[in-house]
Amino acid sequence: MEKHMTEVTSTSDVIKDLLKEITTSYLLITADTQSKGRGTYNKYWYSEPGGLYFSLAYKLDSFKDIQIENITVRIAKIVKEIIYTESQHKTEIEWPNDIILNNKKCAGILVENCIINKNKFQIIGIGININQQTFPEEIKHAATSLFIESNKKYDIDIIKIKLKKEILKMYAQYPIK
């Protein structure tokens, strides 16, 4: 199941609320903006229009032997590859959850395990700076977007579709039981 929203507090918050009401093997929530987007250690993620704000919840049988760090690195590699495929920008993974482009952050990943109505889910939150043209003064030294680096607009939906496909493929190839 998938749902796109214009504005949310955070895609991860919305996904947790929706999972209280429905049962599904996976749920994808995307938004144009987030008012309280967050990363690791609850750090604020600037989430204005032009980025991809994406949370995917995947139902698991068990959390046994799950290593969030391993999943985070796998997701980081997927994000890095999609950015390269779409833009030809070479990025680096700043362990474990940031994607760096020209020494600035262009994407972040947050993986959480949660139990909702006795169901176990892994929630993968991803923010990618794609078409933003500016950032607030306090973060412009540390943040960039694909547009800023290339002066080219990208199709956010294509990146979203590829990201969803590759994450679901990852779970199919590396079942977590």
Rosetta constraint file for C-alpha pairs under 8 A:
AtomPair CA 1 CA 24 HARMONIC 7.36 0.50
AtomPair CA 1 CA 26 HARMONIC 6.52 0.50
AtomPair CA 1 CA 27 HARMONIC 4.96 0.50
AtomPair CA 1 CA 28 HARMONIC 6.34 0.50
AtomPair CA 2 CA 27 HARMONIC 5.75 0.50
AtomPair CA 2 CA 28 HARMONIC 4.61 0.50
AtomPair CA 2 CA 29 HARMONIC 5.96 0.50
AtomPair CA 3 CA 28 HARMONIC 6.29 0.50
AtomPair CA 3 CA 29 HARMONIC 5.04 0.50
AtomPair CA 3 CA 30 HARMONIC 6.55 0.50
AtomPair CA 4 CA 29 HARMONIC 5.74 0.50
AtomPair CA 4 CA 30 HARMONIC 4.76 0.50
AtomPair CA 4 CA 31 HARMONIC 5.58 0.50
AtomPair CA 5 CA 29 HARMONIC 7.52 0.50
AtomPair CA 5 CA 30 HARMONIC 6.23 0.50
AtomPair CA 5 CA 31 HARMONIC 4.67 0.50
AtomPair CA 5 CA 32 HARMONIC 6.73 0.50
AtomPair CA 6 CA 31 HARMONIC 5.28 0.50
AtomPair CA 6 CA 32 HARMONIC 4.94 0.50
AtomPair CA 6 CA 33 HARMONIC 6.46 0.50
AtomPair CA 7 CA 31 HARMONIC 5.84 0.50
AtomPair CA 7 CA 32 HARMONIC 5.91 0.50
AtomPair CA 7 CA 33 HARMONIC 4.85 0.50
AtomPair CA 7 CA 34 HARMONIC 5.73 0.50
AtomPair CA 7 CA 35 HARMONIC 7.48 0.50
AtomPair CA 8 CA 14 HARMONIC 7.26 0.50
AtomPair CA 8 CA 31 HARMONIC 6.68 0.50
AtomPair CA 8 CA 33 HARMONIC 6.51 0.50
AtomPair CA 8 CA 34 HARMONIC 4.94 0.50
AtomPair CA 8 CA 35 HARMONIC 6.35 0.50
AtomPair CA 8 CA 36 HARMONIC 7.91 0.50
AtomPair CA 9 CA 13 HARMONIC 6.99 0.50
AtomPair CA 9 CA 14 HARMONIC 7.60 0.50
AtomPair CA 9 CA 34 HARMONIC 5.06 0.50
AtomPair CA 9 CA 35 HARMONIC 4.68 0.50
AtomPair CA 9 CA 36 HARMONIC 4.80 0.50
AtomPair CA 9 CA 37 HARMONIC 6.64 0.50
AtomPair CA 10 CA 14 HARMONIC 6.40 0.50
AtomPair CA 10 CA 34 HARMONIC 5.20 0.50
AtomPair CA 10 CA 35 HARMONIC 6.71 0.50
AtomPair CA 10 CA 36 HARMONIC 5.44 0.50
AtomPair CA 10 CA 37 HARMONIC 4.88 0.50
AtomPair CA 10 CA 38 HARMONIC 7.40 0.50
AtomPair CA 11 CA 15 HARMONIC 6.10 0.50
AtomPair CA 11 CA 29 HARMONIC 5.92 0.50
AtomPair CA 11 CA 30 HARMONIC 6.35 0.50
AtomPair CA 11 CA 31 HARMONIC 6.83 0.50
AtomPair CA 11 CA 34 HARMONIC 7.29 0.50
AtomPair CA 11 CA 37 HARMONIC 7.56 0.50
AtomPair CA 11 CA 53 HARMONIC 6.88 0.50
AtomPair CA 11 CA 54 HARMONIC 6.31 0.50
AtomPair CA 11 CA 55 HARMONIC 5.54 0.50
AtomPair CA 11 CA 125 HARMONIC 7.41 0.50
AtomPair CA 12 CA 16 HARMONIC 6.26 0.50
AtomPair CA 12 CA 29 HARMONIC 7.93 0.50
AtomPair CA 12 CA 55 HARMONIC 5.64 0.50
AtomPair CA 12 CA 123 HARMONIC 7.21 0.50
AtomPair CA 12 CA 125 HARMONIC 6.37 0.50
AtomPair CA 13 CA 17 HARMONIC 6.40 0.50
AtomPair CA 14 CA 18 HARMONIC 6.18 0.50
AtomPair CA 14 CA 29 HARMONIC 7.56 0.50
AtomPair CA 15 CA 19 HARMONIC 6.10 0.50
AtomPair CA 15 CA 27 HARMONIC 7.31 0.50
AtomPair CA 15 CA 28 HARMONIC 7.60 0.50
AtomPair CA 15 CA 29 HARMONIC 6.44 0.50
AtomPair CA 15 CA 55 HARMONIC 7.16 0.50
AtomPair CA 15 CA 56 HARMONIC 7.83 0.50
AtomPair CA 15 CA 57 HARMONIC 7.20 0.50
AtomPair CA 16 CA 20 HARMONIC 6.71 0.50
AtomPair CA 16 CA 116 HARMONIC 7.58 0.50
AtomPair CA 17 CA 21 HARMONIC 7.31 0.50
AtomPair CA 18 CA 22 HARMONIC 6.42 0.50
AtomPair CA 19 CA 23 HARMONIC 6.51 0.50
AtomPair CA 19 CA 24 HARMONIC 7.99 0.50
AtomPair CA 19 CA 116 HARMONIC 6.72 0.50
AtomPair CA 20 CA 116 HARMONIC 6.15 0.50
AtomPair CA 20 CA 117 HARMONIC 6.39 0.50
AtomPair CA 24 CA 59 HARMONIC 7.37 0.50
AtomPair CA 25 CA 58 HARMONIC 6.06 0.50
AtomPair CA 25 CA 59 HARMONIC 5.03 0.50
AtomPair CA 26 CA 56 HARMONIC 6.93 0.50
AtomPair CA 26 CA 57 HARMONIC 5.31 0.50
AtomPair CA 26 CA 58 HARMONIC 4.47 0.50
AtomPair CA 26 CA 59 HARMONIC 5.97 0.50
AtomPair CA 27 CA 56 HARMONIC 5.61 0.50
AtomPair CA 27 CA 57 HARMONIC 5.14 0.50
AtomPair CA 27 CA 58 HARMONIC 6.81 0.50
AtomPair CA 28 CA 54 HARMONIC 7.24 0.50
AtomPair CA 28 CA 55 HARMONIC 5.76 0.50
AtomPair CA 28 CA 56 HARMONIC 4.39 0.50
AtomPair CA 28 CA 57 HARMONIC 6.47 0.50
AtomPair CA 29 CA 54 HARMONIC 5.90 0.50
AtomPair CA 29 CA 55 HARMONIC 5.30 0.50
AtomPair CA 29 CA 56 HARMONIC 6.44 0.50
AtomPair CA 30 CA 52 HARMONIC 7.29 0.50
AtomPair CA 30 CA 53 HARMONIC 5.48 0.50
AtomPair CA 30 CA 54 HARMONIC 4.53 0.50
AtomPair CA 30 CA 55 HARMONIC 6.46 0.50
AtomPair CA 31 CA 52 HARMONIC 7.26 0.50
AtomPair CA 31 CA 53 HARMONIC 5.54 0.50
AtomPair CA 31 CA 54 HARMONIC 6.92 0.50
AtomPair CA 32 CA 48 HARMONIC 7.23 0.50
AtomPair CA 32 CA 49 HARMONIC 5.40 0.50
AtomPair CA 32 CA 50 HARMONIC 7.24 0.50
AtomPair CA 32 CA 51 HARMONIC 7.11 0.50
AtomPair CA 32 CA 52 HARMONIC 7.07 0.50
AtomPair CA 32 CA 53 HARMONIC 6.87 0.50
AtomPair CA 33 CA 47 HARMONIC 5.26 0.50
AtomPair CA 33 CA 48 HARMONIC 5.01 0.50
AtomPair CA 33 CA 49 HARMONIC 5.50 0.50
AtomPair CA 33 CA 51 HARMONIC 7.82 0.50
AtomPair CA 33 CA 53 HARMONIC 7.15 0.50
AtomPair CA 34 CA 46 HARMONIC 7.90 0.50
AtomPair CA 34 CA 47 HARMONIC 5.17 0.50
AtomPair CA 34 CA 48 HARMONIC 6.90 0.50
AtomPair CA 34 CA 53 HARMONIC 7.51 0.50
AtomPair CA 35 CA 47 HARMONIC 6.96 0.50
AtomPair CA 36 CA 44 HARMONIC 6.78 0.50
AtomPair CA 36 CA 45 HARMONIC 7.36 0.50
AtomPair CA 37 CA 44 HARMONIC 5.88 0.50
AtomPair CA 37 CA 45 HARMONIC 4.85 0.50
AtomPair CA 37 CA 46 HARMONIC 6.70 0.50
AtomPair CA 37 CA 47 HARMONIC 6.30 0.50
AtomPair CA 38 CA 42 HARMONIC 5.33 0.50
AtomPair CA 38 CA 43 HARMONIC 5.33 0.50
AtomPair CA 38 CA 44 HARMONIC 4.55 0.50
AtomPair CA 38 CA 45 HARMONIC 4.79 0.50
AtomPair CA 39 CA 43 HARMONIC 5.12 0.50
AtomPair CA 39 CA 44 HARMONIC 6.37 0.50
AtomPair CA 39 CA 45 HARMONIC 6.19 0.50
AtomPair CA 39 CA 108 HARMONIC 6.83 0.50
AtomPair CA 39 CA 109 HARMONIC 6.80 0.50
AtomPair CA 39 CA 110 HARMONIC 5.68 0.50
AtomPair CA 40 CA 109 HARMONIC 7.95 0.50
AtomPair CA 40 CA 110 HARMONIC 6.11 0.50
AtomPair CA 45 CA 127 HARMONIC 7.77 0.50
AtomPair CA 47 CA 51 HARMONIC 6.78 0.50
AtomPair CA 47 CA 53 HARMONIC 7.31 0.50
AtomPair CA 47 CA 127 HARMONIC 7.81 0.50
AtomPair CA 48 CA 132 HARMONIC 7.72 0.50
AtomPair CA 49 CA 132 HARMONIC 7.01 0.50
AtomPair CA 50 CA 129 HARMONIC 7.03 0.50
AtomPair CA 50 CA 130 HARMONIC 5.95 0.50
AtomPair CA 50 CA 131 HARMONIC 4.44 0.50
AtomPair CA 50 CA 132 HARMONIC 4.83 0.50
AtomPair CA 50 CA 156 HARMONIC 7.98 0.50
AtomPair CA 51 CA 127 HARMONIC 7.00 0.50
AtomPair CA 51 CA 128 HARMONIC 5.59 0.50
AtomPair CA 51 CA 129 HARMONIC 4.61 0.50
AtomPair CA 51 CA 130 HARMONIC 4.89 0.50
AtomPair CA 51 CA 131 HARMONIC 6.06 0.50
AtomPair CA 51 CA 132 HARMONIC 6.52 0.50
AtomPair CA 51 CA 156 HARMONIC 7.42 0.50
AtomPair CA 52 CA 126 HARMONIC 7.65 0.50
AtomPair CA 52 CA 127 HARMONIC 5.61 0.50
AtomPair CA 52 CA 128 HARMONIC 5.14 0.50
AtomPair CA 52 CA 129 HARMONIC 6.67 0.50
AtomPair CA 52 CA 130 HARMONIC 6.88 0.50
AtomPair CA 52 CA 156 HARMONIC 6.41 0.50
AtomPair CA 52 CA 160 HARMONIC 7.24 0.50
AtomPair CA 53 CA 125 HARMONIC 7.65 0.50
AtomPair CA 53 CA 126 HARMONIC 6.05 0.50
AtomPair CA 53 CA 127 HARMONIC 4.72 0.50
AtomPair CA 53 CA 128 HARMONIC 6.78 0.50
AtomPair CA 54 CA 124 HARMONIC 7.97 0.50
AtomPair CA 54 CA 125 HARMONIC 5.70 0.50
AtomPair CA 54 CA 126 HARMONIC 5.14 0.50
AtomPair CA 54 CA 127 HARMONIC 6.32 0.50
AtomPair CA 54 CA 160 HARMONIC 7.79 0.50
AtomPair CA 55 CA 123 HARMONIC 6.55 0.50
AtomPair CA 55 CA 124 HARMONIC 5.38 0.50
AtomPair CA 55 CA 125 HARMONIC 4.25 0.50
AtomPair CA 55 CA 126 HARMONIC 6.25 0.50
AtomPair CA 56 CA 123 HARMONIC 5.58 0.50
AtomPair CA 56 CA 124 HARMONIC 5.19 0.50
AtomPair CA 56 CA 125 HARMONIC 6.59 0.50
AtomPair CA 56 CA 164 HARMONIC 7.84 0.50
AtomPair CA 57 CA 121 HARMONIC 5.94 0.50
AtomPair CA 57 CA 122 HARMONIC 5.53 0.50
AtomPair CA 57 CA 123 HARMONIC 4.26 0.50
AtomPair CA 57 CA 124 HARMONIC 6.34 0.50
AtomPair CA 58 CA 121 HARMONIC 5.33 0.50
AtomPair CA 58 CA 122 HARMONIC 5.30 0.50
AtomPair CA 58 CA 123 HARMONIC 6.44 0.50
AtomPair CA 59 CA 119 HARMONIC 7.15 0.50
AtomPair CA 59 CA 120 HARMONIC 5.79 0.50
AtomPair CA 59 CA 121 HARMONIC 4.45 0.50
AtomPair CA 59 CA 122 HARMONIC 6.56 0.50
AtomPair CA 60 CA 119 HARMONIC 7.74 0.50
AtomPair CA 60 CA 120 HARMONIC 5.38 0.50
AtomPair CA 60 CA 121 HARMONIC 5.58 0.50
AtomPair CA 60 CA 122 HARMONIC 7.07 0.50
AtomPair CA 60 CA 176 HARMONIC 6.79 0.50
AtomPair CA 60 CA 177 HARMONIC 6.58 0.50
AtomPair CA 61 CA 120 HARMONIC 6.70 0.50
AtomPair CA 61 CA 176 HARMONIC 7.52 0.50
AtomPair CA 61 CA 177 HARMONIC 5.25 0.50
AtomPair CA 62 CA 120 HARMONIC 6.66 0.50
AtomPair CA 62 CA 176 HARMONIC 7.50 0.50
AtomPair CA 62 CA 177 HARMONIC 5.36 0.50
AtomPair CA 63 CA 113 HARMONIC 7.76 0.50
AtomPair CA 63 CA 120 HARMONIC 7.35 0.50
AtomPair CA 63 CA 176 HARMONIC 7.97 0.50
AtomPair CA 63 CA 177 HARMONIC 7.31 0.50
AtomPair CA 64 CA 177 HARMONIC 7.15 0.50
AtomPair CA 66 CA 176 HARMONIC 7.12 0.50
AtomPair CA 67 CA 71 HARMONIC 6.56 0.50
AtomPair CA 68 CA 72 HARMONIC 5.98 0.50
AtomPair CA 68 CA 111 HARMONIC 6.44 0.50
AtomPair CA 68 CA 112 HARMONIC 7.32 0.50
AtomPair CA 68 CA 113 HARMONIC 7.95 0.50
AtomPair CA 69 CA 73 HARMONIC 6.22 0.50
AtomPair CA 69 CA 96 HARMONIC 6.86 0.50
AtomPair CA 70 CA 74 HARMONIC 6.26 0.50
AtomPair CA 71 CA 75 HARMONIC 6.11 0.50
AtomPair CA 71 CA 111 HARMONIC 7.61 0.50
AtomPair CA 72 CA 76 HARMONIC 6.06 0.50
AtomPair CA 72 CA 96 HARMONIC 6.50 0.50
AtomPair CA 72 CA 97 HARMONIC 6.19 0.50
AtomPair CA 72 CA 109 HARMONIC 6.95 0.50
AtomPair CA 72 CA 110 HARMONIC 7.31 0.50
AtomPair CA 72 CA 111 HARMONIC 6.28 0.50
AtomPair CA 73 CA 77 HARMONIC 6.23 0.50
AtomPair CA 73 CA 95 HARMONIC 7.60 0.50
AtomPair CA 73 CA 96 HARMONIC 5.91 0.50
AtomPair CA 73 CA 97 HARMONIC 6.84 0.50
AtomPair CA 74 CA 78 HARMONIC 6.41 0.50
AtomPair CA 75 CA 79 HARMONIC 6.21 0.50
AtomPair CA 75 CA 109 HARMONIC 7.64 0.50
AtomPair CA 75 CA 167 HARMONIC 7.11 0.50
AtomPair CA 76 CA 80 HARMONIC 6.04 0.50
AtomPair CA 76 CA 93 HARMONIC 6.70 0.50
AtomPair CA 76 CA 96 HARMONIC 7.70 0.50
AtomPair CA 76 CA 97 HARMONIC 6.29 0.50
AtomPair CA 76 CA 98 HARMONIC 7.30 0.50
AtomPair CA 76 CA 99 HARMONIC 7.03 0.50
AtomPair CA 76 CA 109 HARMONIC 7.08 0.50
AtomPair CA 77 CA 81 HARMONIC 6.12 0.50
AtomPair CA 77 CA 93 HARMONIC 7.62 0.50
AtomPair CA 78 CA 82 HARMONIC 6.20 0.50
AtomPair CA 78 CA 163 HARMONIC 7.30 0.50
AtomPair CA 78 CA 166 HARMONIC 6.90 0.50
AtomPair CA 78 CA 167 HARMONIC 7.59 0.50
AtomPair CA 79 CA 83 HARMONIC 6.12 0.50
AtomPair CA 79 CA 99 HARMONIC 7.88 0.50
AtomPair CA 79 CA 163 HARMONIC 7.06 0.50
AtomPair CA 80 CA 84 HARMONIC 6.28 0.50
AtomPair CA 80 CA 90 HARMONIC 7.86 0.50
AtomPair CA 80 CA 91 HARMONIC 6.25 0.50
AtomPair CA 80 CA 92 HARMONIC 7.40 0.50
AtomPair CA 80 CA 93 HARMONIC 7.53 0.50
AtomPair CA 80 CA 99 HARMONIC 6.86 0.50
AtomPair CA 81 CA 85 HARMONIC 6.06 0.50
AtomPair CA 82 CA 86 HARMONIC 6.03 0.50
AtomPair CA 82 CA 159 HARMONIC 7.04 0.50
AtomPair CA 82 CA 162 HARMONIC 7.23 0.50
AtomPair CA 82 CA 163 HARMONIC 7.23 0.50
AtomPair CA 83 CA 87 HARMONIC 5.81 0.50
AtomPair CA 83 CA 88 HARMONIC 7.12 0.50
AtomPair CA 83 CA 89 HARMONIC 6.62 0.50
AtomPair CA 83 CA 90 HARMONIC 7.89 0.50
AtomPair CA 83 CA 91 HARMONIC 7.91 0.50
AtomPair CA 84 CA 88 HARMONIC 4.39 0.50
AtomPair CA 84 CA 89 HARMONIC 5.02 0.50
AtomPair CA 84 CA 90 HARMONIC 5.87 0.50
AtomPair CA 84 CA 91 HARMONIC 7.51 0.50
AtomPair CA 86 CA 154 HARMONIC 7.88 0.50
AtomPair CA 86 CA 159 HARMONIC 7.55 0.50
AtomPair CA 87 CA 146 HARMONIC 7.35 0.50
AtomPair CA 89 CA 101 HARMONIC 7.50 0.50
AtomPair CA 89 CA 146 HARMONIC 7.90 0.50
AtomPair CA 90 CA 101 HARMONIC 6.98 0.50
AtomPair CA 91 CA 99 HARMONIC 6.42 0.50
AtomPair CA 91 CA 100 HARMONIC 5.45 0.50
AtomPair CA 91 CA 101 HARMONIC 4.85 0.50
AtomPair CA 91 CA 102 HARMONIC 7.47 0.50
AtomPair CA 92 CA 99 HARMONIC 5.74 0.50
AtomPair CA 92 CA 100 HARMONIC 5.08 0.50
AtomPair CA 92 CA 101 HARMONIC 6.68 0.50
AtomPair CA 93 CA 97 HARMONIC 7.11 0.50
AtomPair CA 93 CA 98 HARMONIC 5.82 0.50
AtomPair CA 93 CA 99 HARMONIC 4.82 0.50
AtomPair CA 93 CA 100 HARMONIC 6.18 0.50
AtomPair CA 94 CA 98 HARMONIC 5.04 0.50
AtomPair CA 94 CA 99 HARMONIC 6.06 0.50
AtomPair CA 94 CA 100 HARMONIC 6.62 0.50
AtomPair CA 97 CA 108 HARMONIC 5.71 0.50
AtomPair CA 97 CA 109 HARMONIC 5.00 0.50
AtomPair CA 97 CA 110 HARMONIC 6.91 0.50
AtomPair CA 98 CA 105 HARMONIC 6.64 0.50
AtomPair CA 98 CA 106 HARMONIC 7.77 0.50
AtomPair CA 98 CA 107 HARMONIC 5.81 0.50
AtomPair CA 98 CA 108 HARMONIC 4.52 0.50
AtomPair CA 98 CA 109 HARMONIC 6.39 0.50
AtomPair CA 99 CA 105 HARMONIC 5.82 0.50
AtomPair CA 99 CA 106 HARMONIC 5.81 0.50
AtomPair CA 99 CA 107 HARMONIC 4.90 0.50
AtomPair CA 99 CA 108 HARMONIC 6.15 0.50
AtomPair CA 100 CA 104 HARMONIC 5.24 0.50
AtomPair CA 100 CA 105 HARMONIC 4.49 0.50
AtomPair CA 100 CA 106 HARMONIC 5.73 0.50
AtomPair CA 100 CA 107 HARMONIC 7.12 0.50
AtomPair CA 101 CA 105 HARMONIC 6.17 0.50
AtomPair CA 101 CA 106 HARMONIC 6.09 0.50
AtomPair CA 101 CA 144 HARMONIC 7.30 0.50
AtomPair CA 103 CA 142 HARMONIC 7.69 0.50
AtomPair CA 104 CA 141 HARMONIC 7.39 0.50
AtomPair CA 104 CA 142 HARMONIC 4.87 0.50
AtomPair CA 104 CA 143 HARMONIC 5.00 0.50
AtomPair CA 104 CA 144 HARMONIC 5.76 0.50
AtomPair CA 105 CA 142 HARMONIC 6.07 0.50
AtomPair CA 105 CA 143 HARMONIC 4.78 0.50
AtomPair CA 105 CA 144 HARMONIC 6.01 0.50
AtomPair CA 106 CA 128 HARMONIC 5.93 0.50
AtomPair CA 106 CA 129 HARMONIC 5.17 0.50
AtomPair CA 106 CA 130 HARMONIC 7.80 0.50
AtomPair CA 106 CA 143 HARMONIC 6.07 0.50
AtomPair CA 106 CA 144 HARMONIC 5.24 0.50
AtomPair CA 106 CA 145 HARMONIC 5.44 0.50
AtomPair CA 106 CA 146 HARMONIC 7.44 0.50
AtomPair CA 107 CA 126 HARMONIC 7.21 0.50
AtomPair CA 107 CA 127 HARMONIC 5.43 0.50
AtomPair CA 107 CA 128 HARMONIC 4.25 0.50
AtomPair CA 107 CA 129 HARMONIC 6.04 0.50
AtomPair CA 108 CA 126 HARMONIC 5.79 0.50
AtomPair CA 108 CA 127 HARMONIC 5.38 0.50
AtomPair CA 108 CA 128 HARMONIC 6.68 0.50
AtomPair CA 109 CA 124 HARMONIC 7.12 0.50
AtomPair CA 109 CA 125 HARMONIC 5.65 0.50
AtomPair CA 109 CA 126 HARMONIC 4.62 0.50
AtomPair CA 109 CA 127 HARMONIC 6.65 0.50
AtomPair CA 110 CA 124 HARMONIC 5.89 0.50
AtomPair CA 110 CA 125 HARMONIC 4.92 0.50
AtomPair CA 110 CA 126 HARMONIC 6.46 0.50
AtomPair CA 111 CA 122 HARMONIC 6.94 0.50
AtomPair CA 111 CA 123 HARMONIC 5.64 0.50
AtomPair CA 111 CA 124 HARMONIC 4.57 0.50
AtomPair CA 111 CA 125 HARMONIC 6.16 0.50
AtomPair CA 112 CA 122 HARMONIC 5.70 0.50
AtomPair CA 112 CA 123 HARMONIC 5.13 0.50
AtomPair CA 112 CA 124 HARMONIC 6.60 0.50
AtomPair CA 113 CA 120 HARMONIC 7.33 0.50
AtomPair CA 113 CA 121 HARMONIC 5.83 0.50
AtomPair CA 113 CA 122 HARMONIC 4.48 0.50
AtomPair CA 113 CA 123 HARMONIC 6.21 0.50
AtomPair CA 114 CA 120 HARMONIC 5.94 0.50
AtomPair CA 114 CA 121 HARMONIC 5.42 0.50
AtomPair CA 114 CA 122 HARMONIC 6.37 0.50
AtomPair CA 114 CA 123 HARMONIC 7.55 0.50
AtomPair CA 115 CA 119 HARMONIC 5.36 0.50
AtomPair CA 115 CA 120 HARMONIC 4.57 0.50
AtomPair CA 115 CA 121 HARMONIC 6.18 0.50
AtomPair CA 116 CA 120 HARMONIC 6.57 0.50
AtomPair CA 116 CA 121 HARMONIC 7.55 0.50
AtomPair CA 128 CA 145 HARMONIC 7.79 0.50
AtomPair CA 129 CA 144 HARMONIC 6.77 0.50
AtomPair CA 129 CA 145 HARMONIC 4.53 0.50
AtomPair CA 129 CA 146 HARMONIC 6.58 0.50
AtomPair CA 130 CA 145 HARMONIC 5.00 0.50
AtomPair CA 130 CA 146 HARMONIC 4.86 0.50
AtomPair CA 130 CA 147 HARMONIC 6.06 0.50
AtomPair CA 130 CA 153 HARMONIC 7.78 0.50
AtomPair CA 130 CA 154 HARMONIC 6.79 0.50
AtomPair CA 130 CA 156 HARMONIC 7.24 0.50
AtomPair CA 131 CA 145 HARMONIC 6.28 0.50
AtomPair CA 131 CA 146 HARMONIC 6.33 0.50
AtomPair CA 131 CA 147 HARMONIC 4.91 0.50
AtomPair CA 131 CA 148 HARMONIC 7.63 0.50
AtomPair CA 131 CA 152 HARMONIC 7.96 0.50
AtomPair CA 131 CA 153 HARMONIC 5.75 0.50
AtomPair CA 131 CA 154 HARMONIC 6.54 0.50
AtomPair CA 132 CA 145 HARMONIC 5.96 0.50
AtomPair CA 132 CA 146 HARMONIC 7.95 0.50
AtomPair CA 132 CA 147 HARMONIC 6.44 0.50
AtomPair CA 132 CA 148 HARMONIC 7.21 0.50
AtomPair CA 133 CA 145 HARMONIC 7.44 0.50
AtomPair CA 133 CA 147 HARMONIC 6.48 0.50
AtomPair CA 133 CA 148 HARMONIC 5.88 0.50
AtomPair CA 134 CA 140 HARMONIC 7.52 0.50
AtomPair CA 134 CA 148 HARMONIC 7.71 0.50
AtomPair CA 135 CA 139 HARMONIC 6.49 0.50
AtomPair CA 135 CA 140 HARMONIC 5.18 0.50
AtomPair CA 135 CA 143 HARMONIC 7.23 0.50
AtomPair CA 135 CA 144 HARMONIC 7.76 0.50
AtomPair CA 136 CA 140 HARMONIC 5.94 0.50
AtomPair CA 137 CA 141 HARMONIC 7.78 0.50
AtomPair CA 139 CA 143 HARMONIC 5.90 0.50
AtomPair CA 140 CA 144 HARMONIC 7.09 0.50
AtomPair CA 144 CA 148 HARMONIC 6.34 0.50
AtomPair CA 144 CA 149 HARMONIC 7.29 0.50
AtomPair CA 145 CA 149 HARMONIC 6.41 0.50
AtomPair CA 146 CA 150 HARMONIC 6.20 0.50
AtomPair CA 146 CA 151 HARMONIC 7.83 0.50
AtomPair CA 146 CA 152 HARMONIC 7.56 0.50
AtomPair CA 146 CA 153 HARMONIC 7.93 0.50
AtomPair CA 146 CA 154 HARMONIC 7.88 0.50
AtomPair CA 147 CA 151 HARMONIC 4.83 0.50
AtomPair CA 147 CA 152 HARMONIC 5.07 0.50
AtomPair CA 147 CA 153 HARMONIC 5.72 0.50
AtomPair CA 147 CA 154 HARMONIC 7.48 0.50
AtomPair CA 148 CA 152 HARMONIC 7.84 0.50
AtomPair CA 155 CA 159 HARMONIC 6.75 0.50
AtomPair CA 156 CA 160 HARMONIC 6.15 0.50
AtomPair CA 157 CA 161 HARMONIC 6.08 0.50
AtomPair CA 158 CA 162 HARMONIC 6.21 0.50
AtomPair CA 159 CA 163 HARMONIC 6.03 0.50
AtomPair CA 160 CA 164 HARMONIC 6.16 0.50
AtomPair CA 161 CA 165 HARMONIC 6.15 0.50
AtomPair CA 162 CA 166 HARMONIC 6.11 0.50
AtomPair CA 163 CA 167 HARMONIC 6.12 0.50
AtomPair CA 164 CA 168 HARMONIC 6.13 0.50
AtomPair CA 165 CA 169 HARMONIC 6.05 0.50
AtomPair CA 166 CA 170 HARMONIC 6.05 0.50
AtomPair CA 167 CA 171 HARMONIC 6.44 0.50
AtomPair CA 168 CA 172 HARMONIC 6.26 0.50
AtomPair CA 169 CA 173 HARMONIC 6.10 0.50
AtomPair CA 170 CA 174 HARMONIC 5.92 0.50
AtomPair CA 171 CA 175 HARMONIC 5.32 0.50
AtomPair CA 171 CA 176 HARMONIC 7.15 0.50
